[in-house]
Amino acid sequence: MKSQDTPFEGGPMDGRVLPVLVGPTGHPPKTYRIPVPDPQGGPPTVLVYRRVPRGHSRRLGLIQGWKYRYDPDDRSGGKLRWPWSRPDATPPVKPDDANG
């Protein structure tokens, strides 16, 4: 697998550069989650970082790389954000509709 050194901005990881695995397109994941164990043995705290462009080229405006920015207000709770994972995405089937 290929990796690239990616800087982190904000939060506890501010200023650190970590090697992050890249996908088949050469981009790192959109979200990077870091579980931090609780010292008292409780559930771990998850730090969430979002991928943002590091910079753009002058002439064409192409993205010149990626960095991760701390997202303290993440509300996903570590779950996928697919439309079908929300409880209200699929309406319940009525008994009359089930028989045609």
DSSP file (Angstrom, degrees, kcal/mol; ACC not computed):
  #  RESIDUE AA STRUCTURE BP1 BP2  ACC     N-H-->O    O-->H-N    N-H-->O    O-->H-N    TCO  KAPPA ALPHA  PHI   PSI    X-CA   Y-CA   Z-CA
    1    1 A M              0   0    0      0, 0.0     2,-0.3     0, 0.0    22,-0.1   0.000 360.0 360.0 360.0 147.3    0.0    0.0    0.0
    2    2 A K        -     0   0    0     20,-0.4    20,-2.4    21,-0.1     2,-0.3  -0.743 360.0-175.0 -97.3 144.1    1.1    3.5   -0.7
    3    3 A S  E     -A   21   0A   0     -2,-0.3     2,-0.4    18,-0.3    18,-0.2  -0.918  10.5-155.4-133.5 161.5    1.1    6.3    1.9
    4    4 A Q  E     -A   20   0A   0     16,-2.2    16,-2.7    -2,-0.3     2,-0.5  -0.994  30.2-107.2-136.9 145.6    1.8   10.0    2.0
    5    5 A D  E     -A   19   0A   0     -2,-0.4    12,-0.0    14,-0.2    -2,-0.0  -0.595  42.0-171.9 -72.4 122.0    2.9   12.2    4.8
    6    6 A T  E     -A   18   0A   0     12,-2.9    12,-2.1    -2,-0.5    61,-0.2  -0.971  15.9-133.2-123.6 126.7   -0.1   14.3    5.8
    7    7 A P  E     -A   17   0A   0      0, 0.0    61,-2.5     0, 0.0     2,-0.4  -0.461  14.2-142.2 -78.0 151.2    0.0   17.3    8.2
    8    8 A F  E     -b   68   0B   0      8,-2.4     7,-2.1     5,-0.3     2,-0.4  -0.920  12.4-160.7-113.4 140.5   -2.7   17.6   11.0
    9    9 A E  E     -b   69   0B   0     59,-2.8    61,-2.5    -2,-0.4     5,-0.1  -0.981  50.0  -1.1-127.6 126.9   -4.0   21.0   12.0
   10   10 A G  S >  S+     0   0    0     -2,-0.4     3,-0.5     1,-0.2    61,-0.1   0.082  93.3  50.7  84.6 162.8   -5.8   21.9   15.2
   11   11 A G  G >  S-     0   0    0      1,-0.2     3,-1.4     2,-0.2    -1,-0.2  -0.147 114.2 -37.3  68.6-165.4   -6.7   19.8   18.2
   12   12 A P  G 3  S+     0   0    0      0, 0.0    -1,-0.2     0, 0.0    -2,-0.1   0.723 137.8  55.6 -66.6 -22.2   -4.3   17.5   20.1
   13   13 A M  G X  S+     0   0    0     -3,-0.5     3,-2.1    -4,-0.1    -5,-0.3   0.270  76.0 146.8 -94.1  11.7   -2.5   16.5   16.9
   14   14 A D  T <  S+     0   0    0     -3,-1.4    -5,-0.2     1,-0.3     3,-0.1  -0.229  70.2   9.4 -56.6 128.5   -1.7   20.0   15.8
   15   15 A G  T 3  S+     0   0    0     -7,-2.1    -1,-0.3     1,-0.3     2,-0.2   0.328  97.4 124.6  87.3  -6.7    1.6   20.3   13.9
   16   16 A R    <   -     0   0    0     -3,-2.1    -8,-2.4    -8,-0.2     2,-0.5  -0.560  47.1-152.2 -86.8 151.9    2.2   16.5   13.6
   17   17 A V  E     -A    7   0A   0    -10,-0.2   -12,-0.1    -2,-0.2    -3,-0.0  -0.989  17.3-178.9-124.0 121.8    2.7   14.8   10.3
   18   18 A L  E     -A    6   0A   0    -12,-2.1   -12,-2.9    -2,-0.5     2,-0.5  -0.900  33.7-111.0-119.9 148.2    1.7   11.2   10.0
   19   19 A P  E     -A    5   0A   0      0, 0.0     2,-0.4     0, 0.0   -14,-0.2  -0.692  39.5-168.4 -75.8 123.1    2.0    8.7    7.1
   20   20 A V  E     -A    4   0A   0    -16,-2.7   -16,-2.2    -2,-0.5     2,-0.1  -0.946  22.9-116.2-117.5 132.1   -1.6    8.1    5.9
   21   21 A L  E     -A    3   0A   0     -2,-0.4     2,-0.3   -18,-0.2   -18,-0.3  -0.406  30.7-145.8 -64.7 139.1   -2.6    5.3    3.5
   22   22 A V        -     0   0    0    -20,-2.4   -20,-0.4     6,-0.2    -1,-0.0  -0.769   9.3-124.8-107.1 154.9   -4.0    6.6    0.2
   23   23 A G    >   -     0   0    0      4,-2.5     3,-1.6    -2,-0.3    -1,-0.1  -0.069  44.1 -78.3 -84.5-171.6   -6.6    5.0   -2.0
   24   24 A P  T 3  S+     0   0    0      0, 0.0    -1,-0.1     0, 0.0    -2,-0.0   0.739 130.8  55.3 -63.4 -23.0   -6.5    3.9   -5.6
   25   25 A T  T 3  S-     0   0    0      2,-0.2    -3,-0.0     3,-0.0     0, 0.0   0.549 117.5-111.2 -85.9  -7.1   -7.1    7.6   -6.7
   26   26 A G  S <  S+     0   0    0     -3,-1.6    -4,-0.0     1,-0.3   -23,-0.0   0.530  79.6 121.8  89.6   6.8   -4.1    8.8   -4.7
   27   27 A H        -     0   0    0     38,-0.0    -4,-2.5     1,-0.0    -1,-0.3  -0.803  61.6-124.6-103.1 144.1   -6.2   10.7   -2.1
   28   28 A P        -     0   0    0      0, 0.0    -6,-0.2     0, 0.0     4,-0.0  -0.365  50.0 -74.0 -74.1 166.5   -6.2   10.0    1.6
   29   29 A P        -     0   0    0      0, 0.0     3,-0.0     0, 0.0    22,-0.0  -0.222  36.6-124.5 -60.9 152.7   -9.6    9.2    3.3
   30   30 A K  S    S+     0   0    0      1,-0.1    21,-2.8    20,-0.1     2,-0.4   0.825  97.2  36.3 -67.7 -31.8  -12.0   12.1    3.8
   31   31 A T  E     -C   50   0B   0     19,-0.2     2,-0.5    37,-0.1    19,-0.2  -0.977  66.3-165.8-126.0 136.4  -12.3   11.5    7.5
   32   32 A Y  E     -C   49   0B   0     17,-2.9    17,-2.2    -2,-0.4     2,-0.4  -0.976   9.6-165.9-123.3 117.1   -9.5   10.3    9.8
   33   33 A R  E     -C   48   0B   0     -2,-0.5    15,-0.2    15,-0.2    13,-0.0  -0.876   4.4-167.7-107.8 133.1  -10.5    9.0   13.3
   34   34 A I  E     -C   47   0B   0     13,-2.6    13,-2.7    -2,-0.4     2,-0.4  -0.948  13.0-147.1-120.7 109.5   -8.1    8.6   16.1
   35   35 A P  E     -C   46   0B   0      0, 0.0    11,-0.2     0, 0.0    -2,-0.0  -0.624  11.2-163.4 -77.2 131.2   -9.3    6.6   19.2
   36   36 A V  E     -C   45   0B   0      9,-3.8     9,-2.5    -2,-0.4    -2,-0.0  -0.966  20.4-125.4-114.6 118.4   -7.8    7.8   22.4
   37   37 A P        -     0   0    0      0, 0.0     3,-0.0     0, 0.0     5,-0.0  -0.295  21.8-117.4 -65.5 146.9   -8.1    5.4   25.4
   38   38 A D    >   -     0   0    0      4,-0.6     3,-1.6     1,-0.1     0, 0.0  -0.687  13.4-139.2 -82.0 132.0   -9.7    6.7   28.6
   39   39 A P  T 3  S+     0   0    0      0, 0.0    -1,-0.1     0, 0.0     0, 0.0   0.803 103.0  53.7 -62.7 -28.2   -7.3    6.6   31.6
   40   40 A Q  T 3  S-     0   0    0      1,-0.0    -2,-0.0    -3,-0.0     0, 0.0   0.412 122.0-104.6 -86.9   3.0  -10.1    5.3   33.9
   41   41 A G  S <  S+     0   0    0     -3,-1.6    -1,-0.0     1,-0.2     0, 0.0   0.581  78.1 131.1  88.2   9.9  -10.9    2.4   31.6
   42   42 A G  S    S-     0   0    0      1,-0.2    -4,-0.6    -5,-0.0    -1,-0.2  -0.005  70.2 -51.8 -79.4-168.8  -14.1    3.9   30.1
   43   43 A P        -     0   0    0      0, 0.0    -1,-0.2     0, 0.0    -2,-0.0  -0.375  68.4-102.6 -66.3 145.9  -15.0    4.2   26.4
   44   44 A P        -     0   0    0      0, 0.0     2,-0.4     0, 0.0     0, 0.0  -0.351  27.0-122.4 -70.6 149.9  -12.3    5.7   24.2
   45   45 A T  E     -C   36   0B   0     -9,-2.5    -9,-3.8    -2,-0.0     2,-0.6  -0.750  24.3-143.7 -86.6 137.7  -12.6    9.3   23.0
   46   46 A V  E     -C   35   0B   0     -2,-0.4     2,-0.5   -11,-0.2    31,-0.1  -0.918   4.7-153.3-110.0 120.2  -12.5    9.6   19.2
   47   47 A L  E     -C   34   0B   0    -13,-2.7   -13,-2.6    -2,-0.6     2,-0.5  -0.783  14.8-154.1 -88.1 130.5  -10.7   12.6   17.7
   48   48 A V  E     -C   33   0B   0     -2,-0.5    23,-3.0    23,-0.3     2,-0.4  -0.923  13.1-177.0-114.0 128.4  -12.1   13.4   14.2
   49   49 A Y  E     -CD  32  70B   0    -17,-2.2   -17,-2.9    -2,-0.5     2,-0.4  -0.971  12.6-148.9-121.9 138.2  -10.1   15.1   11.5
   50   50 A R  E     -CD  31  69B   0     19,-2.8    19,-2.9    -2,-0.4     2,-0.3  -0.851  21.6-114.0-108.3 142.5  -11.5   16.1    8.1
   51   51 A R  E     + D   0  68B   0    -21,-2.8    17,-0.2    -2,-0.4   -21,-0.0  -0.579  40.3 170.9 -75.7 131.0   -9.5   16.3    4.9
   52   52 A V  E     - D   0  67B   0     15,-2.9    15,-2.3    -2,-0.3     2,-0.1  -0.951  41.3 -87.9-134.8 155.5   -9.1   19.8    3.4
   53   53 A P  E     - D   0  66B   0      0, 0.0    13,-0.3     0, 0.0     3,-0.1  -0.394  25.2-151.8 -64.4 139.7   -7.0   21.1    0.5
   54   54 A R  S    S-     0   0    0     11,-2.8     2,-0.3     1,-0.3    12,-0.2   0.819  70.2 -36.0 -78.9 -33.3   -3.5   22.1    1.5
   55   55 A G        -     0   0    0     10,-0.6     9,-3.1     6,-0.0    10,-0.4  -0.969  55.4-118.8-176.4 170.6   -3.3   24.7   -1.3
   56   56 A H  B     -E   63   0C   0     -2,-0.3     7,-0.2     7,-0.3     2,-0.1  -0.930  29.7-109.5-125.9 149.7   -4.2   25.4   -4.9
   57   57 A S     >  -     0   0    0      5,-2.4     4,-0.6    -2,-0.3     7,-0.0  -0.420  26.5-127.9 -73.3 154.7   -2.0   26.1   -7.9
   58   58 A R  T  4 S+     0   0    0      2,-0.1    -1,-0.1     1,-0.1    -2,-0.0   0.946  97.9  37.8 -70.4 -49.3   -2.1   29.7   -9.2
   59   59 A R  T  4 S+     0   0    0      1,-0.2    -1,-0.1     2,-0.0    -2,-0.0   0.954 133.0  16.0 -75.0 -51.3   -2.9   29.1  -12.9
   60   60 A L  T  4 S-     0   0    0      2,-0.1    -1,-0.2     0, 0.0    -2,-0.1   0.582  92.1-125.2-102.5 -11.6   -5.4   26.3  -12.9
   61   61 A G     <  +     0   0    0     -4,-0.6     2,-0.1     1,-0.2    -3,-0.1   0.750  49.8 164.1  73.8  23.7   -6.5   26.2   -9.3
   62   62 A L        -     0   0    0      1,-0.1    -5,-2.4    -6,-0.1     2,-0.3  -0.443  46.3-101.2 -74.8 148.8   -5.7   22.5   -8.9
   63   63 A I  B     -E   56   0C   0     -7,-0.2    -7,-0.3     1,-0.1    -1,-0.1  -0.531  29.3-162.6 -71.5 131.6   -5.4   21.1   -5.4
   64   64 A Q        -     0   0    0     -9,-3.1     2,-0.3     1,-0.3    -8,-0.1   0.331  60.0 -42.8-100.2   5.8   -1.7   20.7   -4.4
   65   65 A G        -     0   0    0    -10,-0.4   -11,-2.8     2,-0.0   -10,-0.6  -0.886  60.5 -95.8 152.8 178.7   -2.1   18.3   -1.6
   66   66 A W  E     + D   0  53B   0     -2,-0.3     2,-0.3   -13,-0.3   -15,-0.1  -0.891  24.3 179.8-127.9 155.2   -4.2   17.5    1.5
   67   67 A K  E     - D   0  52B   0    -15,-2.3   -15,-2.9    -2,-0.3     2,-0.5  -0.934  28.3-116.7-142.4 165.8   -4.1   18.1    5.2
   68   68 A Y  E     -bD   8  51B   0    -61,-2.5   -59,-2.8    -2,-0.3     2,-0.4  -0.919  21.9-160.3-110.5 133.2   -6.4   17.2    8.0
   69   69 A R  E     -bD   9  50B   0    -19,-2.9   -19,-2.8    -2,-0.5   -59,-0.2  -0.926  28.5-107.5-112.9 135.7   -8.3   19.8   10.1
   70   70 A Y  E     - D   0  49B   0    -61,-2.5   -21,-0.2    -2,-0.4   -59,-0.1  -0.342  26.4-162.7 -62.8 135.1   -9.7   19.0   13.6
   71   71 A D    >   +     0   0    0    -23,-3.0     3,-1.1     1,-0.1   -23,-0.3  -0.815  15.2 171.7-121.5  87.6  -13.5   18.7   13.7
   72   72 A P  T 3  S+     0   0    0      0, 0.0    -1,-0.1     0, 0.0   -23,-0.1   0.713  75.7  59.1 -71.1 -18.2  -14.5   19.0   17.4
   73   73 A D  T 3   +     0   0    0    -25,-0.1     2,-0.1     2,-0.0    -2,-0.0   0.075  69.9 147.5 -99.1  23.9  -18.3   19.2   16.5
   74   74 A D    <   -     0   0    0     -3,-1.1     3,-0.1     1,-0.1   -26,-0.0  -0.407  22.8-178.3 -62.7 129.3  -18.5   15.8   14.7
   75   75 A R        +     0   0    0     -2,-0.1    -1,-0.1     1,-0.1    -2,-0.0   0.307  58.2  92.5-111.8   6.1  -21.9   14.4   15.2
   76   76 A S  S >  S-     0   0    0      1,-0.1     3,-1.4     2,-0.0    -1,-0.1   0.779  75.4-146.8 -74.6 -24.2  -21.5   11.1   13.3
   77   77 A G  T 3   -     0   0    0      1,-0.3     3,-0.1    -3,-0.1    -1,-0.1   0.767  67.8 -59.0  65.5  24.1  -20.5    9.2   16.5
   78   78 A G  T 3  S+     0   0    0      1,-0.3    -1,-0.3   -32,-0.0     2,-0.2   0.539 108.2 128.0  82.1   6.6  -18.2    7.0   14.3
   79   79 A K    <   -     0   0    0     -3,-1.4    -1,-0.3     1,-0.1     2,-0.1  -0.566  66.9 -96.4 -94.4 159.5  -21.1    5.8   12.2
   80   80 A L        -     0   0    0     -2,-0.2    -1,-0.1     1,-0.1     5,-0.0  -0.406  24.5-141.2 -69.2 150.3  -21.3    5.8    8.4
   81   81 A R        +     0   0    0     -2,-0.1    -1,-0.1     3,-0.0     5,-0.0  -0.077  49.2 140.1-105.7  33.4  -23.2    8.7    6.9
   82   82 A W    >   -     0   0    0      1,-0.1     3,-1.4     2,-0.0     4,-0.5  -0.457  61.2-121.6 -73.4 149.7  -25.0    6.9    4.2
   83   83 A P  G >  S+     0   0    0      0, 0.0     3,-0.9     0, 0.0     6,-0.1   0.849 111.6  54.4 -61.2 -33.0  -28.6    7.9    3.5
   84   84 A W  G 3  S+     0   0    0      1,-0.2     6,-0.1     5,-0.1     5,-0.1   0.545  95.6  67.5 -82.0  -4.3  -29.9    4.4    4.2
   85   85 A S  G <  S+     0   0    0     -3,-1.4    -1,-0.2     4,-0.1    -5,-0.0   0.621  79.7  93.8 -87.6 -12.5  -28.2    4.2    7.6
   86   86 A R  S X  S-     0   0    0     -3,-0.9     3,-1.4    -4,-0.5     4,-0.4  -0.581  80.9-130.9 -76.5 141.7  -30.5    6.9    9.0
   87   87 A P  T 3  S+     0   0    0      0, 0.0     3,-0.3     0, 0.0    -1,-0.1   0.791 105.6  48.9 -65.2 -26.0  -33.5    5.5   10.8
   88   88 A D  T 3  S+     0   0    0      1,-0.2    -4,-0.1     3,-0.0    -3,-0.0   0.364  86.2  89.4 -94.8   7.2  -35.9    7.8    8.9
   89   89 A A  S <  S+     0   0    0     -3,-1.4    -1,-0.2     1,-0.2    -5,-0.1   0.867  87.3  46.5 -73.3 -35.9  -34.5    7.1    5.4
   90   90 A T  S    S-     0   0    0     -4,-0.4    -1,-0.2    -3,-0.3     3,-0.1  -0.929  86.2-133.8-110.4 119.6  -36.8    4.1    4.6
   91   91 A P        -     0   0    0      0, 0.0    -3,-0.0     0, 0.0    -2,-0.0  -0.390  32.1-100.3 -68.9 149.0  -40.5    4.6    5.4
   92   92 A P        -     0   0    0      0, 0.0     2,-0.4     0, 0.0    -4,-0.0  -0.361  36.3-112.8 -67.5 149.1  -42.1    1.7    7.2
   93   93 A V        -     0   0    0     -3,-0.1    -3,-0.0    -2,-0.0     5,-0.0  -0.705  26.9-137.5 -85.1 129.0  -44.2   -0.7    5.1
   94   94 A K     >  -     0   0    0     -2,-0.4     4,-1.2     1,-0.1     3,-0.5  -0.576  18.2-120.4 -82.1 149.4  -47.9   -0.6    5.8
   95   95 A P  H  > S+     0   0    0      0, 0.0     4,-0.6     0, 0.0     3,-0.1   0.832 113.4  54.3 -59.4 -32.1  -49.7   -3.9    6.1
   96   96 A D  H  4 S+     0   0    0      1,-0.2     3,-0.4     2,-0.2     4,-0.1   0.851 107.4  49.9 -70.6 -33.6  -52.0   -2.9    3.2
   97   97 A D  H >4 S+     0   0    0     -3,-0.5     3,-1.0     1,-0.2    -1,-0.2   0.718  97.2  69.8 -77.2 -21.5  -49.1   -2.1    0.8
   98   98 A A  H 3< S+     0   0    0     -4,-1.2    -1,-0.2     1,-0.2    -2,-0.2   0.805  97.4  50.1 -69.8 -28.6  -47.3   -5.5    1.5
   99   99 A N  T 3<        0   0    0     -4,-0.6    -1,-0.2    -3,-0.4    -2,-0.1   0.383 360.0 360.0 -93.0   3.8  -49.9   -7.5   -0.4
  100  100 A G    <         0   0    0     -3,-1.0    -3,-0.2    -4,-0.1    -2,-0.1   0.464 360.0 360.0 104.1 360.0  -49.9   -5.4   -3.5
